């Protein structure tokens, strides 16, 4: 899990890149979950929360 303090140090462009990476990862995790291949459901939850943190920080920097 990425801490908010670590994310605050990133620039707006880096945050947007991180947002894109997290959305891709979340998509892949959802597919794997639907197919029954994923064992760690906590990874799905932590990815969603990290994505929310990144989106919040992007919004704050606007």
CORCORUR-V691339 format. One record per backbone hydrogen bond with DSSP energy under -0.5 kcal/mol. NH is the residue of the N-H (numbers start at 0). CO is the residue of the C=O. If there is no record, write none. Layout:
{{NH CO} {NH CO}}
//
This chain:
{{6 2} {7 3} {8 4} {8 5} {9 6} {14 10} {15 11} {16 12} {17 13} {18 14} {19 15} {20 16} {21 17} {22 18} {23 19} {24 20} {25 21} {26 22} {27 23} {28 24} {29 25} {30 26} {31 27} {32 28} {33 29} {34 30} {35 32} {36 31} {37 31} {40 38} {42 39} {43 39} {44 40} {45 41} {46 42} {47 43} {48 44} {49 45} {50 46} {51 47} {52 48} {53 49} {54 50} {55 51} {56 52} {57 53} {58 54} {59 55} {60 56} {61 57} {61 58}}
//
